[in-house]
Amino acid sequence: MHVHWSDPVFYALISIYALAVYNCIKVLGNRTSAGASIAWILLHLTVPYVAVPLYYLLGDFRIRGYVRRHRAAQQRIDDTGVSPLLEAAPKTSDLAPSLQTNYHSFHHVFRQFGSAFVPQHGDVELLVDGQATFKAIFAAISSAKSYIIVQYYIVRSDRLGLELKRLLSERAKQGITVYMLYDDMGSFWLSRKYIRDLRKAGVKVERFLPITGFKRAFQVNFRNHRKLVVVDGQVAFTGGLNIGEEYAAKRSIKLRQRYWRDTHLRLTGGLVAQMEDVFFEDWYFSTKELIDLAQLDTTSGKRPKLAMAKPSQQPVAARPPRKVLQLIPTGPTDATVISLLFVIQMINAAKVRLWIATPYLVPDSSLIRALELAALRGVDVRLMIPRTSDSLVMQWVSISYAKEMKSRGIQILLYVKGFMHQKVFLVDHGLAAIGTMNVDNRAMFLNFEMMVLIHDEAFNQQVAEMLQTDFSTCRPLTRKTGRFRRYLETLRGNAASLLAPML
Protein backbone atom coordinates (compact mmCIF):
# COMPACT_ATOMS: atom_id res chain seq x y z
CA MET A 1 0.00 0.00 0.00
CA HIS A 2 1.40 3.36 -1.05
CA VAL A 3 1.02 6.17 1.50
CA HIS A 4 1.73 9.76 0.50
CA TRP A 5 3.54 11.99 2.96
CA SER A 6 0.53 14.32 3.11
CA ASP A 7 -1.82 11.50 4.06
CA PRO A 8 -2.78 11.46 7.81
CA VAL A 9 -2.05 7.72 7.80
CA PHE A 10 1.60 8.57 7.03
CA TYR A 11 1.90 10.63 10.20
CA ALA A 12 0.11 7.96 12.22
CA LEU A 13 2.62 5.35 11.03
CA ILE A 14 5.55 7.66 11.76
CA SER A 15 4.17 8.22 15.27
CA ILE A 16 3.76 4.49 15.87
CA TYR A 17 7.32 3.74 14.76
CA ALA A 18 8.69 6.65 16.79
CA LEU A 19 6.91 5.33 19.88
CA ALA A 20 8.21 1.84 19.12
CA VAL A 21 11.80 3.13 19.06
CA TYR A 22 11.20 5.14 22.24
CA ASN A 23 9.73 2.12 24.00
CA CYS A 24 12.68 -0.06 22.97
CA ILE A 25 15.07 2.46 24.49
CA LYS A 26 12.89 2.54 27.61
CA VAL A 27 12.90 -1.25 27.87
CA LEU A 28 16.70 -1.29 27.65
CA GLY A 29 16.90 1.32 30.41
CA ASN A 30 14.63 -0.53 32.85
CA ARG A 31 15.64 -3.28 35.21
CA THR A 32 13.72 -6.35 34.17
CA SER A 33 14.44 -9.90 33.03
CA ALA A 34 16.50 -10.30 29.86
CA GLY A 35 13.78 -12.51 28.39
CA ALA A 36 11.13 -9.86 28.92
CA SER A 37 13.34 -7.18 27.36
CA ILE A 38 14.04 -9.32 24.29
CA ALA A 39 10.37 -10.21 23.91
CA TRP A 40 9.25 -6.58 24.06
CA ILE A 41 11.95 -5.36 21.66
CA LEU A 42 11.20 -8.09 19.09
CA LEU A 43 7.50 -7.37 19.35
CA HIS A 44 8.09 -3.65 18.77
CA LEU A 45 10.34 -4.30 15.78
CA THR A 46 8.00 -6.76 14.07
CA VAL A 47 4.48 -5.54 14.86
CA PRO A 48 4.80 -2.04 16.35
CA TYR A 49 1.10 -1.22 15.88
CA VAL A 50 0.33 -4.11 18.24
CA ALA A 51 3.31 -3.72 20.55
CA VAL A 52 2.96 0.00 21.29
CA PRO A 53 -0.55 -0.08 22.83
CA LEU A 54 0.20 -3.44 24.47
CA TYR A 55 3.33 -2.06 26.11
CA TYR A 56 1.49 0.90 27.60
CA LEU A 57 -1.05 -1.53 29.04
CA LEU A 58 1.29 -4.29 30.19
CA GLY A 59 4.82 -2.95 29.99
CA ASP A 60 7.27 -3.30 32.85
CA PHE A 61 8.01 0.33 33.66
CA ARG A 62 8.18 1.85 37.11
CA ILE A 63 5.24 3.42 38.86
CA ARG A 64 7.06 6.65 39.58
CA GLY A 65 4.21 8.08 41.64
CA TYR A 66 4.30 5.03 43.88
CA VAL A 67 8.04 5.39 44.43
CA ARG A 68 7.67 9.04 45.45
CA ARG A 69 4.70 8.41 47.72
CA HIS A 70 6.25 5.24 49.13
CA ARG A 71 9.36 7.12 50.20
CA ALA A 72 7.33 10.01 51.59
CA ALA A 73 5.16 7.58 53.55
CA GLN A 74 8.15 5.70 54.89
CA GLN A 75 9.74 8.97 55.98
CA ARG A 76 6.61 9.89 57.91
CA ILE A 77 6.01 6.41 59.32
CA ASP A 78 9.56 5.85 60.56
CA ASP A 79 9.05 8.15 63.57
CA THR A 80 5.87 6.48 64.81
CA GLY A 81 5.77 3.25 62.85
CA VAL A 82 7.29 -0.16 63.16
CA SER A 83 10.97 0.58 63.88
CA PRO A 84 10.64 1.78 67.51
CA LEU A 85 8.29 -1.12 68.34
CA LEU A 86 10.41 -4.05 67.22
CA GLU A 87 12.50 -6.26 69.40
CA ALA A 88 16.16 -6.59 68.52
CA ALA A 89 16.70 -9.31 65.96
CA PRO A 90 17.53 -12.68 67.54
CA LYS A 91 21.25 -13.35 67.80
CA THR A 92 22.67 -16.09 65.64
CA SER A 93 24.01 -17.80 68.78
CA ASP A 94 20.46 -17.96 70.20
CA LEU A 95 19.34 -20.39 67.49
CA ALA A 96 19.98 -24.10 67.25
CA PRO A 97 23.31 -24.90 65.56
CA SER A 98 21.52 -26.40 62.54
CA LEU A 99 19.75 -23.07 61.92
CA GLN A 100 22.62 -20.65 62.43
CA THR A 101 24.25 -20.62 59.00
CA ASN A 102 21.07 -19.93 57.03
CA TYR A 103 19.73 -17.52 59.64
CA HIS A 104 22.92 -15.45 59.60
CA SER A 105 22.86 -15.32 55.81
CA PHE A 106 19.20 -14.31 55.42
CA HIS A 107 19.41 -11.82 58.28
CA HIS A 108 22.54 -10.17 56.92
CA VAL A 109 21.24 -9.90 53.34
CA PHE A 110 17.66 -8.76 53.80
CA ARG A 111 17.97 -6.45 56.81
CA GLN A 112 19.70 -4.07 54.41
CA PHE A 113 16.36 -3.43 52.69
CA GLY A 114 14.66 -1.89 55.74
CA SER A 115 13.11 -2.51 59.14
CA ALA A 116 10.31 -4.61 57.64
CA PHE A 117 12.87 -7.36 56.90
CA VAL A 118 14.40 -7.59 60.40
CA PRO A 119 13.75 -11.07 61.90
CA GLN A 120 11.44 -11.20 64.92
CA HIS A 121 10.40 -13.71 67.54
CA GLY A 122 6.85 -14.95 67.19
CA ASP A 123 4.58 -17.90 66.68
CA VAL A 124 3.12 -19.36 63.51
CA GLU A 125 0.26 -21.76 62.84
CA LEU A 126 -0.03 -23.67 59.57
CA LEU A 127 -3.52 -23.44 58.06
CA VAL A 128 -4.25 -26.03 55.39
CA ASP A 129 -6.99 -25.19 52.87
CA GLY A 130 -9.89 -22.79 52.98
CA GLN A 131 -12.14 -24.14 55.71
CA ALA A 132 -9.48 -23.99 58.44
CA THR A 133 -8.15 -20.67 57.15
CA PHE A 134 -11.39 -18.74 56.97
CA LYS A 135 -12.63 -20.20 60.25
CA ALA A 136 -9.50 -18.75 61.94
CA ILE A 137 -9.68 -15.41 60.10
CA PHE A 138 -13.37 -14.86 60.79
CA ALA A 139 -12.91 -15.81 64.45
CA ALA A 140 -10.13 -13.24 64.79
CA ILE A 141 -12.25 -10.55 63.11
CA SER A 142 -15.17 -11.33 65.41
CA SER A 143 -12.94 -10.93 68.47
CA ALA A 144 -11.46 -7.55 67.43
CA LYS A 145 -11.33 -4.91 70.16
CA SER A 146 -9.75 -1.93 68.36
CA TYR A 147 -9.11 -2.27 64.63
CA ILE A 148 -9.07 -4.61 61.66
CA ILE A 149 -6.92 -4.43 58.52
CA VAL A 150 -7.89 -6.42 55.42
CA GLN A 151 -6.04 -6.55 52.09
CA TYR A 152 -6.67 -8.97 49.21
CA TYR A 153 -5.91 -9.35 45.54
CA ILE A 154 -9.28 -10.94 44.80
CA VAL A 155 -12.53 -10.21 46.62
CA ARG A 156 -15.71 -11.71 45.20
CA SER A 157 -19.34 -10.90 45.94
CA ASP A 158 -20.17 -14.59 46.47
CA ARG A 159 -21.14 -16.45 49.63
CA LEU A 160 -17.73 -16.12 51.25
CA GLY A 161 -17.36 -12.49 50.22
CA LEU A 162 -20.80 -11.67 51.62
CA GLU A 163 -19.86 -13.31 54.93
CA LEU A 164 -16.73 -11.15 55.11
CA LYS A 165 -18.80 -8.06 54.32
CA ARG A 166 -21.27 -8.94 57.08
CA LEU A 167 -18.54 -9.41 59.68
CA LEU A 168 -16.65 -6.23 58.77
CA SER A 169 -19.87 -4.20 58.68
CA GLU A 170 -20.94 -5.48 62.09
CA ARG A 171 -17.59 -4.69 63.65
CA ALA A 172 -17.50 -1.21 62.09
CA LYS A 173 -20.99 -0.44 63.41
CA GLN A 174 -19.77 -1.47 66.88
CA GLY A 175 -17.04 1.18 66.77
CA ILE A 176 -14.14 -0.95 65.54
CA THR A 177 -11.92 0.84 62.98
CA VAL A 178 -11.87 -1.23 59.79
CA TYR A 179 -9.60 -0.70 56.78
CA MET A 180 -10.01 -2.70 53.57
CA LEU A 181 -7.80 -2.47 50.47
CA TYR A 182 -8.37 -4.57 47.36
CA ASP A 183 -6.65 -4.78 43.99
CA ASP A 184 -8.82 -3.24 41.28
CA MET A 185 -7.79 -5.70 38.57
CA GLY A 186 -7.97 -8.83 40.70
CA SER A 187 -11.37 -7.76 42.06
CA PHE A 188 -12.62 -6.52 38.69
CA TRP A 189 -16.03 -8.18 39.12
CA LEU A 190 -16.61 -6.98 42.68
CA SER A 191 -20.01 -5.26 42.70
CA ARG A 192 -20.38 -1.58 43.47
CA LYS A 193 -23.16 -2.42 45.90
CA TYR A 194 -20.69 -4.50 47.91
CA ILE A 195 -18.42 -1.47 48.34
CA ARG A 196 -21.32 0.91 49.02
CA ASP A 197 -22.65 -1.35 51.77
CA LEU A 198 -19.25 -1.53 53.45
CA ARG A 199 -18.77 2.23 53.36
CA LYS A 200 -22.29 2.81 54.60
CA ALA A 201 -21.44 0.62 57.61
CA GLY A 202 -18.35 2.72 58.32
CA VAL A 203 -15.65 0.54 56.75
CA LYS A 204 -12.84 2.50 55.08
CA VAL A 205 -12.55 0.84 51.64
CA GLU A 206 -10.15 1.70 48.84
CA ARG A 207 -8.89 0.02 45.67
CA PHE A 208 -5.25 -0.39 44.70
CA LEU A 209 -4.28 1.03 41.28
CA PRO A 210 -7.72 1.74 39.76
CA ILE A 211 -7.85 0.63 36.14
CA THR A 212 -10.60 3.03 35.10
CA GLY A 213 -8.59 6.28 35.12
CA PHE A 214 -6.59 7.29 32.02
CA LYS A 215 -3.25 7.35 33.82
CA ARG A 216 -3.76 4.07 35.68
CA ALA A 217 -5.05 2.36 32.54
CA PHE A 218 -1.43 2.32 31.37
CA GLN A 219 -0.29 0.56 34.55
CA VAL A 220 -2.71 -2.38 34.66
CA ASN A 221 0.14 -4.87 34.71
CA PHE A 222 1.34 -3.75 38.15
CA ARG A 223 -0.89 -5.50 40.66
CA ASN A 224 -0.97 -5.91 44.42
CA HIS A 225 -1.01 -9.65 44.97
CA ARG A 226 -0.70 -9.47 48.77
CA LYS A 227 -3.25 -11.10 51.06
CA LEU A 228 -3.21 -10.07 54.69
CA VAL A 229 -5.51 -9.63 57.66
CA VAL A 230 -4.38 -7.97 60.90
CA VAL A 231 -6.50 -7.74 64.05
CA ASP A 232 -5.63 -5.35 66.91
CA GLY A 233 -1.93 -5.53 66.03
CA GLN A 234 -1.80 -8.90 67.79
CA VAL A 235 -2.55 -11.52 65.14
CA ALA A 236 -2.07 -11.59 61.38
CA PHE A 237 -2.82 -13.89 58.46
CA THR A 238 -1.20 -14.27 55.05
CA GLY A 239 -0.77 -16.94 52.39
CA GLY A 240 -2.30 -18.07 49.13
CA LEU A 241 -6.03 -17.69 49.76
CA ASN A 242 -8.13 -14.82 48.41
CA ILE A 243 -11.77 -14.08 49.23
CA GLY A 244 -13.84 -16.25 46.93
CA GLU A 245 -15.98 -19.36 47.16
CA GLU A 246 -13.49 -21.45 45.20
CA TYR A 247 -10.87 -20.80 47.91
CA ALA A 248 -13.17 -21.84 50.75
CA ALA A 249 -14.91 -24.90 49.35
CA LYS A 250 -13.53 -28.39 49.09
CA ARG A 251 -14.75 -28.39 45.51
CA SER A 252 -14.46 -25.38 43.25
CA ILE A 253 -17.38 -24.60 40.96
CA LYS A 254 -15.04 -22.35 38.97
CA LEU A 255 -12.81 -25.35 38.29
CA ARG A 256 -15.67 -27.78 37.55
CA GLN A 257 -15.85 -29.20 41.05
CA ARG A 258 -12.14 -29.93 41.31
CA TYR A 259 -10.49 -29.78 44.72
CA TRP A 260 -8.76 -26.47 45.59
CA ARG A 261 -5.49 -26.94 47.52
CA ASP A 262 -3.99 -23.95 49.33
CA THR A 263 -1.96 -22.94 52.40
CA HIS A 264 -2.14 -19.95 54.75
CA LEU A 265 -0.46 -18.82 58.01
CA ARG A 266 -1.67 -17.42 61.34
CA LEU A 267 1.08 -15.24 62.89
CA THR A 268 1.84 -13.44 66.14
CA GLY A 269 4.85 -11.45 67.35
CA GLY A 270 6.79 -8.47 66.06
CA LEU A 271 6.26 -9.51 62.46
CA VAL A 272 2.61 -8.40 62.80
CA ALA A 273 3.78 -4.80 63.20
CA GLN A 274 5.92 -5.14 60.08
CA MET A 275 2.96 -6.45 58.08
CA GLU A 276 0.90 -3.47 59.22
CA ASP A 277 3.46 -1.00 57.98
CA VAL A 278 3.56 -2.73 54.59
CA PHE A 279 -0.20 -2.18 54.48
CA PHE A 280 0.14 1.46 55.58
CA GLU A 281 2.46 2.15 52.66
CA ASP A 282 0.03 0.53 50.20
CA TRP A 283 -2.83 2.50 51.74
CA TYR A 284 -0.91 5.75 51.46
CA PHE A 285 -0.22 5.11 47.80
CA SER A 286 -3.90 4.39 47.15
CA THR A 287 -5.37 7.26 49.18
CA LYS A 288 -2.57 9.77 49.93
CA GLU A 289 -3.76 9.31 53.52
CA LEU A 290 -1.37 8.51 56.35
CA ILE A 291 -3.09 6.34 58.92
CA ASP A 292 -2.76 7.84 62.39
CA LEU A 293 -1.20 4.94 64.24
CA ALA A 294 -1.97 6.44 67.66
CA GLN A 295 -5.69 6.42 66.91
CA LEU A 296 -5.99 2.79 65.91
CA ASP A 297 -6.29 1.52 69.48
CA THR A 298 -9.48 3.16 70.72
CA THR A 299 -9.05 1.72 74.21
CA SER A 300 -5.66 3.15 75.17
CA GLY A 301 -4.80 5.70 72.51
CA LYS A 302 -1.59 3.80 71.78
CA ARG A 303 -0.66 1.34 69.15
CA PRO A 304 -1.23 -2.06 70.82
CA LYS A 305 2.08 -3.46 69.65
CA LEU A 306 3.88 -1.25 72.15
CA ALA A 307 3.05 -3.91 74.69
CA MET A 308 4.80 -6.50 72.54
CA ALA A 309 8.07 -4.59 72.62
CA LYS A 310 8.19 -4.58 76.41
CA PRO A 311 10.01 -7.36 78.25
CA SER A 312 7.74 -10.15 79.41
CA GLN A 313 7.03 -10.34 83.16
CA GLN A 314 7.05 -14.14 83.03
CA PRO A 315 10.09 -15.96 84.39
CA VAL A 316 12.36 -17.01 81.54
CA ALA A 317 11.80 -20.69 82.25
CA ALA A 318 8.01 -20.25 82.02
CA ARG A 319 7.98 -18.52 78.65
CA PRO A 320 6.87 -20.73 75.75
CA PRO A 321 9.56 -21.09 73.09
CA ARG A 322 9.00 -18.77 70.15
CA LYS A 323 10.03 -19.20 66.56
CA VAL A 324 12.12 -16.79 64.49
CA LEU A 325 10.05 -15.22 61.71
CA GLN A 326 11.23 -12.96 58.89
CA LEU A 327 8.94 -10.94 56.62
CA ILE A 328 9.93 -10.55 52.95
CA PRO A 329 7.70 -7.92 51.28
CA THR A 330 8.57 -7.25 47.63
CA GLY A 331 7.36 -5.10 44.76
CA PRO A 332 8.19 -3.68 41.31
CA THR A 333 9.30 -0.39 42.85
CA ASP A 334 12.12 -1.97 44.87
CA ALA A 335 15.50 -0.50 43.94
CA THR A 336 16.76 -4.10 43.94
CA VAL A 337 14.81 -7.11 42.63
CA ILE A 338 14.32 -8.46 46.15
CA SER A 339 11.86 -11.14 45.07
CA LEU A 340 14.36 -12.72 42.71
CA LEU A 341 17.17 -12.46 45.26
CA PHE A 342 14.98 -14.15 47.85
CA VAL A 343 14.19 -17.17 45.68
CA ILE A 344 17.80 -17.54 44.56
CA GLN A 345 18.92 -17.30 48.19
CA MET A 346 16.47 -20.07 49.13
CA ILE A 347 17.77 -22.27 46.32
CA ASN A 348 21.42 -21.64 47.16
CA ALA A 349 20.81 -22.32 50.87
CA ALA A 350 19.68 -25.89 50.17
CA LYS A 351 22.18 -28.61 51.02
CA VAL A 352 19.92 -31.64 51.47
CA ARG A 353 16.45 -30.90 50.10
CA LEU A 354 14.61 -28.16 48.25
CA TRP A 355 10.87 -28.67 47.85
CA ILE A 356 8.83 -26.03 46.05
CA ALA A 357 5.07 -25.88 45.52
CA THR A 358 3.82 -23.26 43.05
CA PRO A 359 0.69 -23.05 40.89
CA TYR A 360 2.49 -21.22 38.08
CA LEU A 361 5.97 -22.11 36.87
CA VAL A 362 7.42 -19.41 34.60
CA PRO A 363 10.95 -19.03 36.00
CA ASP A 364 13.56 -16.47 35.06
CA SER A 365 16.65 -17.96 33.41
CA SER A 366 18.69 -17.25 36.57
CA LEU A 367 16.26 -19.38 38.60
CA ILE A 368 16.53 -22.26 36.13
CA ARG A 369 20.32 -22.17 36.40
CA ALA A 370 20.17 -22.02 40.22
CA LEU A 371 17.77 -24.99 40.37
CA GLU A 372 19.94 -26.93 37.94
CA LEU A 373 23.02 -26.24 40.05
CA ALA A 374 21.19 -27.37 43.21
CA ALA A 375 20.30 -30.66 41.52
CA LEU A 376 23.91 -31.10 40.40
CA ARG A 377 25.05 -30.55 44.02
CA GLY A 378 23.00 -33.59 44.96
CA VAL A 379 20.12 -31.69 46.57
CA ASP A 380 16.72 -33.42 46.52
CA VAL A 381 14.98 -30.85 44.30
CA ARG A 382 11.23 -31.34 43.89
CA LEU A 383 8.89 -28.98 42.06
CA MET A 384 5.17 -29.55 42.56
CA ILE A 385 2.80 -27.87 40.11
CA PRO A 386 -0.86 -28.55 39.25
CA ARG A 387 -1.55 -30.95 36.39
CA THR A 388 -4.55 -28.80 35.45
CA SER A 389 -4.42 -25.05 35.99
CA ASP A 390 -7.06 -22.34 36.20
CA SER A 391 -5.39 -20.76 33.16
CA LEU A 392 -4.87 -22.82 30.01
CA VAL A 393 -1.97 -20.69 28.73
CA MET A 394 -0.25 -20.77 32.13
CA GLN A 395 -0.71 -24.54 32.19
CA TRP A 396 0.98 -24.93 28.79
CA VAL A 397 3.86 -22.64 29.77
CA SER A 398 4.35 -24.29 33.18
CA ILE A 399 4.44 -27.79 31.67
CA SER A 400 6.87 -26.58 29.01
CA TYR A 401 9.30 -25.24 31.64
CA ALA A 402 8.75 -28.31 33.80
CA LYS A 403 9.84 -30.59 30.95
CA GLU A 404 12.99 -28.51 30.47
CA MET A 405 13.89 -28.75 34.16
CA LYS A 406 13.09 -32.44 34.33
CA SER A 407 15.74 -33.02 31.69
CA ARG A 408 18.22 -31.32 34.04
CA GLY A 409 17.67 -33.75 36.92
CA ILE A 410 14.89 -31.91 38.79
CA GLN A 411 11.98 -34.02 39.99
CA ILE A 412 8.65 -32.67 38.69
CA LEU A 413 5.46 -33.71 40.48
CA LEU A 414 2.05 -33.02 38.97
CA TYR A 415 -0.73 -32.47 41.49
CA VAL A 416 -3.71 -34.36 40.09
CA LYS A 417 -6.21 -34.23 42.97
CA GLY A 418 -7.34 -30.74 41.89
CA PHE A 419 -5.88 -27.26 41.48
CA MET A 420 -2.88 -26.62 43.73
CA HIS A 421 -2.56 -22.87 44.52
CA GLN A 422 -0.18 -22.84 47.51
CA LYS A 423 3.18 -21.03 47.43
CA VAL A 424 5.64 -22.97 49.61
CA PHE A 425 9.44 -23.28 49.79
CA LEU A 426 11.07 -25.88 52.04
CA VAL A 427 14.86 -25.91 52.52
CA ASP A 428 16.71 -28.71 54.34
CA HIS A 429 15.35 -29.28 57.88
CA GLY A 430 15.19 -25.79 59.35
CA LEU A 431 13.86 -23.31 56.81
CA ALA A 432 10.41 -22.79 55.29
CA ALA A 433 8.73 -19.92 53.46
CA ILE A 434 5.01 -19.50 52.77
CA GLY A 435 3.15 -16.55 51.31
CA THR A 436 1.80 -15.06 48.09
CA MET A 437 4.73 -15.35 45.65
CA ASN A 438 4.51 -17.70 42.67
CA VAL A 439 7.58 -18.81 40.72
CA ASP A 440 6.87 -16.69 37.67
CA ASN A 441 7.97 -13.44 36.06
CA ARG A 442 4.87 -11.61 37.27
CA ALA A 443 5.69 -12.34 40.91
CA MET A 444 9.38 -11.54 40.42
CA PHE A 445 9.04 -8.28 38.49
CA LEU A 446 5.47 -6.96 38.37
CA ASN A 447 3.49 -7.78 41.51
CA PHE A 448 3.59 -6.56 45.10
CA GLU A 449 4.08 -9.76 47.10
CA MET A 450 4.73 -10.98 50.63
CA MET A 451 6.49 -14.07 51.96
CA VAL A 452 7.08 -15.21 55.54
CA LEU A 453 10.34 -17.03 56.24
CA ILE A 454 10.34 -19.33 59.29
CA HIS A 455 13.65 -20.40 60.86
CA ASP A 456 12.50 -23.41 62.91
CA GLU A 457 13.07 -27.16 62.78
CA ALA A 458 9.69 -28.21 64.18
CA PHE A 459 7.76 -26.02 61.75
CA ASN A 460 9.94 -27.23 58.89
CA GLN A 461 8.96 -30.79 59.76
CA GLN A 462 5.30 -29.83 59.89
CA VAL A 463 5.51 -28.30 56.41
CA ALA A 464 7.44 -31.34 55.15
CA GLU A 465 4.67 -33.66 56.35
CA MET A 466 2.07 -31.46 54.65
CA LEU A 467 3.99 -31.55 51.36
CA GLN A 468 4.57 -35.29 51.60
CA THR A 469 0.81 -35.74 51.85
CA ASP A 470 0.47 -33.62 48.71
CA PHE A 471 3.20 -35.60 46.96
CA SER A 472 1.26 -38.81 47.59
CA THR A 473 -1.53 -37.46 45.38
CA CYS A 474 0.86 -36.47 42.56
CA ARG A 475 2.21 -38.30 39.57
CA PRO A 476 5.63 -37.69 38.04
CA LEU A 477 5.91 -35.80 34.78
CA THR A 478 6.41 -38.38 32.03
CA ARG A 479 6.70 -38.34 28.26
CA LYS A 480 3.64 -39.17 26.18
CA THR A 481 3.93 -42.37 24.20
CA GLY A 482 2.61 -41.01 20.89
CA ARG A 483 5.29 -39.26 18.83
CA PHE A 484 2.77 -37.02 17.05
CA ARG A 485 1.14 -36.03 20.34
CA ARG A 486 4.54 -35.23 21.82
CA TYR A 487 5.33 -33.10 18.79
CA LEU A 488 2.07 -31.16 19.07
CA GLU A 489 2.55 -30.58 22.80
CA THR A 490 6.11 -29.38 22.20
CA LEU A 491 4.90 -26.91 19.57
CA ARG A 492 2.13 -25.71 21.84
CA GLY A 493 4.42 -25.33 24.83
CA ASN A 494 7.11 -23.53 22.86
CA ALA A 495 4.57 -21.16 21.34
CA ALA A 496 3.07 -20.41 24.76
CA SER A 497 6.56 -19.92 26.21
CA LEU A 498 7.09 -16.96 23.89
CA LEU A 499 4.65 -15.14 26.16
CA ALA A 500 6.48 -16.24 29.32
CA PRO A 501 8.36 -12.97 29.93
CA MET A 502 5.03 -11.13 30.01
CA LEU A 503 3.17 -13.67 32.19
Secondary structure, 3 states (H helix, E strand, C coil): CCCCCCCHHHHHHHHHHHHHHHHHHHHHHCCCCHHHHHHHHHHHHHCHHHHHHHHHHHCCCCCHHHHHHHHHHHHHHHHHCCHHHCCCCCCHHHCCHHHHHHHHHHHHHHHHHCHHHCCEEEEEEEEEHHHHHHHHHHHHHHCCCCEEEEEECCECCCHHHHHHHHHHHHHHHCCCEEEEEEECCCCCCCCHHHHHHHHHHCCEEEEECCCCCHHHHCCCCCEECCCEEEECCCEEEEECCCECHHHHCCEECCCCCEEEECEEEEEEECHHHHHHHHHHHHHHHHHCCCCCHHHCCCCCCCCCCHHHHCCCCCCHHHCCCCEEEEEEEECCCCCCCHHHHHHHHHHHHCCCEEEEECCCEECCHHHHHHHHHHHHCCCEEEEEEECCCCCHHHHHHHHHHHHHHHCCCCEEEEECCEEECCCEEEECCCEEEEECCCEEHHHHHHEEEEEEEEECHHHHHHHHHHHHHHHCCEEECCCCCCHHHHHHHHHHHHHHHCCHHHC
